Structure formats: structure tokens, C-alpha cells
Amino acid sequence: MAINSDFYTWSIVCAAGAVTLLARASFIVLPPETRVPAWLQRSLKFVAVAVLPAIVLPDVLFRDVQLGHSFNSYRVIAALVAMLVAWKTRSIFATLGAGMTALWLMQYFRPF
């Protein structure tokens, strides 16, 4: 890597770290009587819904991908089974159990 591009990369990493630190510290450092605007409170409700797929989806699609394939079909099917069980039961344990069981059975039997 050239020195210029290396400096540019590190500058972006440091700036992103500073923004993240300021955003997280603002809830701790600000005085207790500081009021959070209503629009920010409403938008914070959607953070978990936005972050969870961003964390889970790459692992489901691209982990242990076989040569010549673009995604891991066993993990996608297991995720779909888990989504169906979560939708029907609303139970985290049933969801995890169904998804893991589906994945393990497909990896063991190798149906396709």
C-alpha cells in the first residue's frame, strides 16, 4: 500500500472511531437533565431492527461457501426455518433449536 492511501485509510478509521465514541459517550457524559429530542427517541427504536440483519445476513449467506457457489444454501434454508418458527411461536429457544437442528441435519445428510 502506498503511504498516501495508507494515511487515508487510517484517517477514515480514526474518524469513524471518533464519531462512534462521541455518539456512545454522549448518553453518559451529558448532564442528566439533558432531554433527547423526540425525533431521536423515535428513531432509536429502529436501531436493533436495522443492526440485527446487518450482523446475521453475511454469516448466513457467505460462511462456509463451497467452491463455485455464491452462497451457502444450507444456512439460508436453516435461517428460513428459524424465521418461520420465530413467526409462529415467538420463542427464542424454539427458534434457535429449529434453526440449528435444520442446519445440522442438512450438513449431516447432505441432501443436495
C-alpha positions as CSV (number, residue, x, y, z in Angstrom):
1,M,0.0,0.0,0.0
2,A,1.3,3.5,-0.8
3,I,1.8,5.9,2.0
4,N,-0.9,8.2,0.8
5,S,-3.6,5.5,0.7
6,D,-2.4,4.1,4.0
7,F,-2.8,7.5,5.6
8,Y,-6.2,8.0,4.0
9,T,-7.3,4.6,5.3
10,W,-6.1,5.3,8.8
11,S,-7.7,8.7,8.8
12,I,-11.1,7.2,7.9
13,V,-10.7,4.5,10.6
14,C,-9.9,7.1,13.2
15,A,-12.7,9.4,12.2
16,A,-15.2,6.6,12.3
17,G,-13.9,5.6,15.7
18,A,-14.2,9.2,17.0
19,V,-17.8,9.5,15.7
20,T,-18.7,6.2,17.3
21,L,-17.1,7.2,20.6
22,L,-18.8,10.6,20.7
23,A,-22.2,9.1,19.9
24,R,-21.9,6.5,22.6
25,A,-20.4,8.8,25.2
26,S,-23.0,11.5,24.6
27,F,-25.6,9.5,26.6
28,I,-23.1,9.1,29.5
29,V,-21.3,12.4,29.5
30,L,-24.2,14.8,29.1
31,P,-25.9,16.1,32.2
32,P,-29.0,14.0,33.4
33,E,-31.4,16.9,32.8
34,T,-30.5,17.0,29.0
35,R,-33.5,16.0,27.0
36,V,-33.2,13.8,24.0
37,P,-35.3,15.2,21.1
38,A,-38.5,13.3,20.3
39,W,-37.4,12.6,16.7
40,L,-34.2,10.9,18.0
41,Q,-36.1,8.9,20.6
42,R,-38.5,7.6,17.9
43,S,-35.6,6.7,15.6
44,L,-33.7,4.8,18.3
45,K,-36.5,2.2,18.4
46,F,-35.4,1.0,15.0
47,V,-31.7,0.6,15.6
48,A,-31.9,-3.0,16.8
49,V,-34.1,-3.9,13.8
50,A,-31.6,-2.4,11.4
51,V,-28.5,-3.8,13.1
52,L,-29.5,-7.4,13.6
53,P,-29.9,-8.2,9.9
54,A,-26.6,-6.5,9.2
55,I,-24.9,-8.8,11.6
56,V,-26.7,-12.0,10.8
57,L,-27.1,-11.8,7.0
58,P,-23.4,-12.0,6.0
59,D,-22.9,-15.0,8.3
60,V,-25.9,-16.8,6.9
61,L,-25.1,-16.2,3.2
62,F,-21.3,-16.3,3.0
63,R,-19.9,-18.5,5.7
64,D,-18.6,-21.9,4.6
65,V,-19.4,-21.2,0.9
66,Q,-18.5,-24.1,-1.3
67,L,-16.3,-23.5,-4.4
68,G,-18.4,-22.5,-7.3
69,H,-21.4,-21.3,-5.2
70,S,-22.4,-17.8,-4.4
71,F,-24.0,-18.5,-1.1
72,N,-24.4,-21.3,1.5
73,S,-27.8,-22.9,0.7
74,Y,-27.9,-25.0,3.9
75,R,-27.6,-21.9,6.1
76,V,-30.2,-20.0,4.0
77,I,-32.7,-22.8,4.4
78,A,-32.0,-23.1,8.1
79,A,-32.5,-19.3,8.5
80,L,-35.8,-19.6,6.7
81,V,-36.9,-22.4,9.0
82,A,-35.8,-20.4,12.0
83,M,-37.8,-17.3,10.7
84,L,-40.9,-19.4,10.2
85,V,-40.6,-20.9,13.8
86,A,-40.0,-17.4,15.2
87,W,-43.0,-16.0,13.4
88,K,-45.3,-18.9,14.6
89,T,-44.0,-19.4,18.2
90,R,-42.4,-16.1,19.2
91,S,-40.0,-18.2,21.3
92,I,-36.3,-17.6,21.1
93,F,-35.4,-21.1,22.3
94,A,-37.7,-22.8,19.7
95,T,-36.3,-20.5,17.0
96,L,-32.6,-21.3,17.9
97,G,-33.4,-25.0,18.3
98,A,-35.3,-25.3,15.0
99,G,-32.6,-23.3,13.0
100,M,-29.7,-25.3,14.5
101,T,-31.5,-28.6,14.0
102,A,-32.3,-27.8,10.4
103,L,-28.7,-26.8,9.7
104,W,-27.1,-29.8,11.5
105,L,-29.4,-32.3,9.7
106,M,-28.7,-30.8,6.3
107,Q,-24.9,-30.8,7.0
108,Y,-25.1,-34.4,8.2
109,F,-27.3,-35.9,5.4
110,R,-26.1,-33.5,2.6
111,P,-29.4,-33.6,0.7
112,F,-28.1,-31.5,-2.2
